[in-house]
Amino acid sequence: MKRGENLRQKRGRLNPKFIDKTGLRFGRLTVLDIDESKQFGNGVFWKCKCDCGKILSHRSGDLTNLGPKSCGCLHRETTGAMARLRLREKHPMWKGGRLIAGGYVRILNPDHPRANRAGYVAEHIVVMEKKIGREVLPGETIHHINGVRSDNRDENLELWDSCHGSGQRHVEKMAFHTQEIISKASDEELRIISAAIEKRISERNLPTSAV
């Protein structure tokens, strides 16, 4: 190296293709100078400063060939932001804060004590707690009368004080669906249904009080 000549000047004198990257920006990285502590053969390492303040070195080719654009903070921030956006309106997969998992509806409610790590809680729990005016306690379970796990209407939910088996009592399920049909029927349809029930009762010789 000639007197008064720095490493960048030497590289330029020995290699016509050498490009001085001092002051250039690559993403969040600003090139400060050649890193003289990491020179191996013809390879050039550049000392860079990230916008977050961290100093690090990168090989010349890595900077120009779509290599790192930060000290790693950009990746961490982007990954964290994407995770949060999956739960919010800005994400293209946003479904209004409602999803179905295992047949159960889950709603976004990150402040609920039973919310999972993503901030979702089973909707039937929220509906039942609103109905009874308190939290659903450990050991208490919520039973879907008609067997449809996604049907979280107030009238379809029962609070049980212990775990219950799968399935529904047949009579409950029939009664529930019958009530649903009747509630939606017109006057004419009700007359037809009533006549059909009376005929069935007559065929079985059942006393009216048994119905």
RODRENVEX-132979 format. One record per atom (N, C-alpha, C, CB): y, z, x. Coordinates in steps of 0.1 Angstrom, whole numbers, plus 5000, padded with zeros to 4 digits. Each point is the difference from the previous one (the first is absolute). Glycine has a CB too. Layout:
YZX/...
This chain:
498850005008/501250004992/501250005009/498850124981/502249795016/501249995008/500950124998/499849754999/501150285010/500950114999/500949984988/499950045025/500250074967/500949994988/499349934988/502050015015/496849954987/499349934989/499150094992/500149795014/500150214973/499150094992/498749924996/502050134991/497249945002/498749944997/500149884991/498950225003/502049794987/500249884991/500549885008/500550164981/500449865028/500549895008/498949945009/502350105000/496849995005/498949955008/499149924992/500250205015/499549844973/499049934991/500649864997/499250224991/502149785006/500649874997/500049915012/501450114984/498849945028/500049915012/498649955003/501950135009/497049954989/498749965003/499349924989/499950215014/500649814974/499349944988/501149934992/498150175000/502049705000/501049934993/499950014985/500149845018/498750204977/499750014986/500350154995/498349825001/502150265008/500350144997/501250014990/499150075022/500850014967/501050024991/500450145000/499249814985/502150225017/500550145000/500250044986/501149975022/498150134974/500050054986/500950124998/497749914997/503050135013/500950114999/501049994989/499750045024/500450054967/500950004989/499549934987/501750005017/497249934984/499449934989/499350114990/499749795014/500350174974/499350094990/498849934994/502250104994/496849985004/498749954994/499750114990/499149885021/501250084966/499850104989/500950125003/497749934997/501850195004/500750125003/500250035014/499250094979/500249825030/500150035014/501149935007/497550035000/503350045008/501049945009/499650015014/501850064983/498149825024/499650005014/501150065009/498549804996/501150305012/501050065009/500049945014/499750214987/499149775019/499849955013/498649985004/502150115007/497649835004/498649995005/499550145004/500449765008/498450274988/499450135003/499349985014/499750074975/501049985035/499549985014/498750085002/502349955008/497450154984/498950085002/498749944995/501550204999/498649694994/498949934994/499949865003/500150164982/500249805031/499949865004/498649985006/502549985003/496749934992/498749965005/499949855002/499050214989/500949755023/499949855002/501249934995/497550024999/502349884993/501149924995/500450054986/499249805012/500150304983/500450064987/501350085000/497650004994/503249984996/501350074999/499950104988/501349805011/499050324991/500250104990/501550034998/497750105005/502649914982/501450034997/500250134994/500449764996/500550325009/500350134994/500949984987/499850125023/499749934966/500749984987/500350134994/498849784997/502250224994/500450114993/499949974985/501650085018/497650004975/499949984985/501250064993/497550015002/502849944986/501150054992/499950154997/500249774990/498550285010/499950144998/500350085012/498249954983/502049995029/500450075012/498950015011/501550124986/497349845010/498950015010/500049895010/498650104982/501149935031/500049905010/498649975004/502150095009/497549784992/498749965003/500049865007/499150134980/499849835026/499949875007/499149914993/500550125021/499849754980/499249904994/499949885010/500650074976/498249875024/499949885008/500849884994/497750075007/502949855002/500949894996/499449924989/501050005022/497749964979/499449914991/499850064986/498849905019/501050244981/499850074987/501349994992/498350155011/502849864995/501350004993/500349864994/500850185015/498849724991/500349864996/498949944991/501449975020/497450094980/498949944992/499750084988/499149915021/501950124971/499850084988/499350135002/499949784988/500450285023/499450135003/500750114993/499349915022/500650214984/500750124994/501549984998/498250145011/502249924977/501449994997/500750134999/499549794988/499750325016/500650135000/499050095009/501149974977/499350155024/499150105007/498850044992/502050085013/497949874975/499050044990/500650064988/498450045019/502850004981/500750064989/500149914988/501350145016/498949734987/500149904989/498749994992/501649875013/497350134994/498750004993/499850124991/499049865019/501350264987/499850134993/500950004987/499550125022/501849834980/500950014988/499549904990/501950065015/497749824989/499649894990/498750054993/501049825015/498150234992/498750054994/500350114990/498749945021/502150154983/500450114990/500749954988/500150155019/500849754983/500849954989/499149924991/502049985014/497049954991/499149924991/499150104992/500049815017/499650304989/499250104993/500850054988/498850065021/502549974982/500850054989/500349904989/501150165016/499149714989/500349904990/498949964991/501549915016/497250134988/498949974991/500150084988/498649955020/502250164980/500150094989/501349974992/498650175012/502249734992/501349994994/500249864995/500850175015/500349814978/500349884992/500249885010/501050144982/499449885030/500349895009/498749925005/502150125007/496849954992/498749935005/499549904990/499550215013/500149674991/499549904991/498750044992/500949845016/498450274989/498850044993/500450124990/498649935019/502750104979/500450114991/499549974986/502050055015/497450054979/499549994986/500650114991/497949905009/503350134994/500750104991/499650145002/500249824984/499250215028/499650145002/498750044993/502450055004/496849854991/498850034993/498849925006/501350054979/497650015023/498849935005/498850064994/501249945022/497749994979/498750054994/499050015012/500549894977/498950235024/499050035010/498950074994/501850015018/497049934983/498850064994/500150014985/499750135020/501149784974/500150004985/501250094995/497649954999/502950145010/501050094996/501449945004/498450205003/502649824988/501349965003/500750105009/500249884978/500450085032/500850095009/501549955000/498050055015/502950054985/501449964999/500750075012/499949984975/501249955029/500750055012/500950124996/500149775009/499550344997/500750134998/499850095012/499749984975/501049985036/499850075013/500350155000/500549795011/500350264979/500350145000/499050084993/502449945000/496650004994/499050074992/499050075010/500249844981/499450295016/499250075010/498649945002/501250204993/498449714998/498749945001/500149855005/499150154982/502149815022/500249865005/499249995013/502349984989/497149905012/499449975013/501049965011/497949924987/501650045025/500849985011/501049884997/498250095015/501449824976/500849884997/501050044989/498249855007/501750274987/501050044990/499549984986/501849955016/496950014982/499549974986/499250124995/500049755006/500150274981/499350104993/499349944987/501650195009/497349864987/499349954988/500950024988/497750065010/502549844982/500950004989/499550104989/500649775004/498050254994/499650094990/500350145003/498149844995/502150195018/500450145004/501450034995/498549995020/502449914983/501450014996/500250014985/500649875020/498650054973/500150004985/499550134994/499649755000/499350305006/499550134995/500950115003/497749925003/502950085009/500950115004/501350004991/499249995023/501249894973/501149994991/499650064986/500949805013/497950174983/499550044987/499950164999/498749784998/500750285013/499850144999/501150095006/497649955001/503449985005/501150075005/499850085013/500850014977/498249965030/499750065013/499249915009/500150234989/499649825023/499249925009/498550014996/501650045019/497749864984/498550004998/499450085012/500049784988/499350335009/499650095010/498749955007/501050194987/498749865025/498749975007/498950054991/501050025022/497949894976/498950034992/500149944986/499750215013/501649754983/500249944987/499949855002/501550194992/497949744999/499849865000/500549944987/498150015016/502249864985/500649934988/498949894996/502450045008/497349974979/499049924994/500649894992/498450194999/501249685003/500449894992/499049984988/501149895021/499450144967/499150014989/499349874997/501650164990/499149725011/499449874997/499349945012/501749974983/498350105029/499349955011/500749905008/498050044988/503249925008/500849905007/501050085010/499949834981/499850165032/500750085010/501549975001/497950025012/502449854984/501449965001/500850034988/499349825016/500050234973/500750034987/500550145001/498549844987/502850185017/500550135002/501050044989/499749975024/500049984964/500850054989/499750154997/500049764990/501050315005/499950144998/498850044992/502550015002/497349914987/498950034991/498649975005/501649964982/498349975030/498749975006/499650095011/500549764994/500350345008/499850095011/499750144995/501449875015/497550204992/499750134997/500050085013/498649934979/501850195021/500050095012/498850094999/502549995002/496650005008/498850085001/500150105011/498649814991/500850315007/500250105010/498950005011/501050134982/498249775019/499149985011/499649855000/499150244998/500249725013/499749865002/499049964989/500350025025/499949864970/499149964989/499249885005/501650084983/497349895011/499149895003/500649874996/498150154998/501349745007/500549874997/499749964986/499849935024/500949984970/499749964986/500850074990/497749945007/502150034980/500850064989/499050044989/502149875006/498250234986/499250034989/500149884990/500350255003/498649704992/499949884992/500950024987/497749955009/502250164985/500850024988/501550005002/498150134991/502349935021/501449995003/500549865002/499750235011/499549704996/500449865004/500149924987/498950015022/500150004969/500149934987/501250044992/497549985000/502750154999/501250054992/501349955006/498650204994/501549805019/501249955006/500349864997/499750165018/499349754984/500249864997/500249974985/498649955020/500750134972/500349994985/501450034997/497650054995/502950055011/501450044997/501049895005/499450245002/500249705009/500949895006/500049894990/499450075023/499449894972/499949884991/500850034987/497849945009/502150184985/500750044988/501550005002/498050144993/502449915019/501550015002/500649875001/499650215012/499749684991/500549875001/499849914988/499650025025/499650034966/499649924988/501149994990/497650065004/502449824989/500949984989/499550074987/500849785010/499950224980/499550064987/498849934995/502350074995/497749805006/498849924995/498850035009/501549824991/498750195022/498950035009/499550144998/501049845017/499950254980/499650144997/499150004987/502150095011/498249844979/499249994988/498649955003/502149974986/497949925022/498749955004/499150105008/501149775000/499650295009/499350105009/499550124991/501449945020/499450114971/499750114991/498849964991/502350085000/497749794995/498949964992/498749995008/501649874985/498550095027/498849995009/499450135003/500949795010/500050314992/499550145003/499450064988/501850035017/498849954971/499450054988/498649944997/502350044991/497649835012/498749944998/499050055009/501249794993/499250245020/499050055010/499650144996/501049865018/499950224977/499750134996/499050004988/502350085008/498049834983/499149994988/498649965004/502049944986/497949965023/498749965005/499250115006/501049775004/499750325003/499350115007/499850124991/500949915022/499750094966/499950114991/500750135006/497949904990/503150085018/500750115006/501150064991/499649895022/500550244977/501050064992/501449975007/498450184992/502649805000/501349975005/500550115009/500549884979/499250245019/500550115009/499449995014/500250144980/498849785022/499449995013/500849915009/497750044990/503249885004/500749905008/501350065005/499049824987/
